[in-house]
């Protein structure tokens, strides 16, 4: 039996219904995104059934959506485990102690920005960067009494810049492949938007470096507490070195995280004297916990574990289920093909490709789909108008990879929020790089620049 595809008008009705549920609940009701997203999925499925799409077709799409969620969910689970293990091994506490002693508060956010740029450029992964150095930097920020949202913004901007511009990044390679351009050409062309956006972002965080009042006695007490409860030293950097080497060698992220966990357990036994497999498994399951009189240190180090990622995993599961239903019923194809026919100018095509990528991000929460679907739909249109493929690849990257962390139910947005302990909507104003790059892409298109 042939699958039923909805019309352009029907796809608009589905789209309006989804937005009609999500935005009032999230922006006015201020509720967690899980139930509104589940409600939107049920309403969308009901409408599609009314439009003649069979339940079997939607069920197949839902299953495919869930299948695409398996890899991100496994990554999140391993990252939760890694965070707990690195607390137990003393890796994060050592970085915390070093950061407190070396980085001046007035230079902290700008230092954070460029440190995460370096790490994410080497690893090619914003997820790896946030779960390792990002967690430690949030701890330093807490110890120094700095604004956690400002720190989270610097971490996310730096991590996403490196992820976007690194030749090791999977999304960077994917966007280039979808537009049929070379990786080198794609990265070089992205500099037209990435560098100005980064300069403005750096200026923003640099200007935040005004003198901050820091309680030196509180800092001293934090360092004393760390030294009393952890064996600090160069040996604790071993798990971080393992992850960096694996990333530089372009090893897949799943085995890289496993190596990071295993090396963290070995370091916990070697440096901290934690030899019990029962303790290792408890930390991996429930996170690291240690009874420390210093409340600031307790708040920083008592975290991680597999169960800490259940919020994100559940959200991603629902979001990609919705995306699978919409994709299988032809909603995206109907929207894009209907709009492409109405295009008259090159700038309009770039704007539509970018807007479509953002729309897929919002409706599915998946950055790979936000590159894949518009890439498939718009590549022929770009060729027909004799437009360079790198204009499409840059548009997909700026509006796909970078927009995903701005969406509460996006894979990146859910992970960043859970890992850094700040909500997506709260850090939104501080991640300038993430929304400046798409704006520059649209601006260049309309002004007929590069």
Secondary structure as GFF3:
##gff-version 3
##sequence-region A 1 450
A	DSSP	alpha_helix	8	23	.	.	.	ID=ss1
A	DSSP	pi_helix	24	28	.	.	.	ID=ss2
A	DSSP	alpha_helix	33	50	.	.	.	ID=ss3
A	DSSP	alpha_helix	55	89	.	.	.	ID=ss4
A	DSSP	alpha_helix	91	102	.	.	.	ID=ss5
A	DSSP	three_ten_helix	105	107	.	.	.	ID=ss6
A	DSSP	alpha_helix	108	123	.	.	.	ID=ss7
A	DSSP	alpha_helix	126	129	.	.	.	ID=ss8
A	DSSP	pi_helix	130	134	.	.	.	ID=ss9
A	DSSP	alpha_helix	135	144	.	.	.	ID=ss10
A	DSSP	alpha_helix	148	165	.	.	.	ID=ss11
A	DSSP	alpha_helix	170	178	.	.	.	ID=ss12
A	DSSP	alpha_helix	183	207	.	.	.	ID=ss13
A	DSSP	alpha_helix	216	229	.	.	.	ID=ss14
A	DSSP	three_ten_helix	234	237	.	.	.	ID=ss15
A	DSSP	alpha_helix	238	248	.	.	.	ID=ss16
A	DSSP	alpha_helix	253	272	.	.	.	ID=ss17
A	DSSP	alpha_helix	277	286	.	.	.	ID=ss18
A	DSSP	alpha_helix	295	301	.	.	.	ID=ss19
A	DSSP	three_ten_helix	306	309	.	.	.	ID=ss20
A	DSSP	alpha_helix	310	328	.	.	.	ID=ss21
A	DSSP	alpha_helix	331	340	.	.	.	ID=ss22
A	DSSP	alpha_helix	346	364	.	.	.	ID=ss23
A	DSSP	alpha_helix	367	384	.	.	.	ID=ss24
A	DSSP	alpha_helix	389	396	.	.	.	ID=ss25
A	DSSP	pi_helix	397	401	.	.	.	ID=ss26
A	DSSP	alpha_helix	402	404	.	.	.	ID=ss27
A	DSSP	alpha_helix	411	420	.	.	.	ID=ss28
A	DSSP	alpha_helix	424	427	.	.	.	ID=ss29
A	DSSP	three_ten_helix	428	430	.	.	.	ID=ss30
A	DSSP	alpha_helix	432	446	.	.	.	ID=ss31
###
